[in-house]
Amino acid sequence: MLINYKELPFNPALRERARELRKNMTFAEVLLYNEIKCKKWLGLNFDRQKIIGSYIVDFYCPALGLVGGTHNVKAEYDCVRDEYLQSLGLEVVHLSDTEIKKCKHWQEMILYERTIERMKKLGVCLPAGAI
């Protein structure tokens, strides 16, 4: 079940940190966000550096409950965070910072496939030519 984004837990103490992260995105985040901003990605809106509970996710698609990050893996931290986000009904996508810089197209395909899977799972109509 998809949770309304306005009902997601929000830690206001992270507001300034999220603002800082939006102003100082990594190179990989900039590359990815340039591809998904302004509804360029299957007509979907993506927010960047979204606060959910006590976490800040690199990107969030409210229509699909899709969240993700573009960082190098921090296994233990990611596991705890992922379990929390999944408990809210969100789908988590990990994209490698290093791989985005080396082969952005491959990482975009991973995100594309996960987005399509999520749309199908939720019964959201796919745009023409999406598959």
Secondary structure, 3 states (H helix, E strand, C coil): CCCCHHHCCECHHHHHHHHHHHHCCCHHHHHHHHHHHHHCECCECCEEEEEEECEEEEEEECCCCEEEEECCCCHHHHHHHHHHHHHCCCEEEEECHHHHHHCHHHHHHHHHHHHHHHHHHHCCCCCCCCC
